Amino acid sequence: MEISANLTGLKRRAFLQAGGLGLGRIALAALLADDSKGRAAAASTPTPRAPHFAPQVDSVIHLFMAGAPSQLDLFDYKPLLAKMEGKPIPPSVIKGQRYAFIRPDAAVLGPRFKFAKYGQSGIELSEVLPQLAKVVDDVAFIRSMHTDQFNHAPGQLALSTGFSLPGRPCMGAWTVYGLGSATEDLPAYVVLTSGGNLSGGAAMWSSGFLPSKYTGVRFRDSGDPILHVSNPPGVDGPTQRRTLDLIGRLNRREAAVRHDPEIETRIAAYEMAYRLQTSAPELTDLRDETAATLKLYGADPAKPSFARNCLLARRMVERGVRFITLFKEGWDAHSDVAGNLRRNCGETDQACAALLMDLKRRGLLERTLVVWGGEFGRTPMVEASAALGRSLGRDHHPQAFTTWLAGGGVRGGLTYGATDELGFHPVENPVHVRDLHATVLQQLGIDHERLTFAYAGLDFRLTGVEPSRVVREVLR
């Protein structure tokens, strides 16, 4: 180590600091010489933390249907819409409402599909959800969801982070910040995508102002699960290990000077990447799944799909991943809402039901919370525009939509909340997106009012400062 020659007049403490030989660094050097690999592994995952109270679940799988599915054609049957099809919505219903692409006085569009009652609970579902109908008694449907956002990007961000603009931590990041990681070989928070672009972008799985080690890790759907996780040609395991150990020592030396938490995040990222070279390919290699399981999900091991992602989510739960978000894009039905739903339900219905069945038969559903839903709903009125080539579609509708929950602590076979006869407004037990966040945290053993992070002079939380509550009526 090179020491400056200009040390005349320096006191002993200044000398040690100038030469990089402060007592902290001496101790650090000793520690680094003692099992650096084991300590690096421990430091590279968020430290487990005790929950505020006994959790009902260990993991969350968020099935995010980006683009906003039509609740009126899937979950919330309204006979009056069928009777009024082609007629305008009464002015008293629509006063003061804003829409993205239609006039508020657009004509009514009736349900596009037949509904029937299923299970012992007799819950009504659309004919395009035949597989979900088989597990309906394990599911709680919240029909009175509402949000403040009526466009996709802010709506998706609000559902992900509780705020309509980028920069806030998402629900998965808050979860890992609150509880830490339950596995050292995989990220605590994993993101899987299928179907196209996301309006909210990567901000939906960002750690925001939390340390970046809480950001979701996005797995790719082909090739290496994480870009560059494989060694380049000519780099073997021992060489890489020595390289990482050297980089780790240099980073820790810098961290001792700067006390920058992002340096610790960098160290963690290197170590996690090293372990992921084994754990990620093993996780995403479905060859050890039985033919019966693959058939249950409708998953092709070699073909990217939402079904494959659902099966991967179950494998992640088995391996201790804390929070998993599966984005399924493409639900934005401004035209041909029936065709949109047939296509998307054809790609998701079997896999969603299979996920619940598979978790249940393996004894994992009681410790896993599954959440399904989009950023808002669709209008009872039709969207039609010759200029835009649109017909028989539905516009954005933040006033009312449906989300369903299943798994640990959830009362299955339940419908909660209700909308008016036209499916326009909640008239019974309204549930805001903030309430959904509070409920998810509750099941993880986290009090949403106590999970805070000090930033820019304020104590922030996922549910913000506006009123929010745990929806205890859907919980056991």
Summary of the structure (lengths in Angstrom):
residues: 476
radius of gyration: 25.3
end to end distance: 62.7
largest distance: 93.6
contacts: 1613
relative contact order: 0.20
helix: 39%
strand: 18%
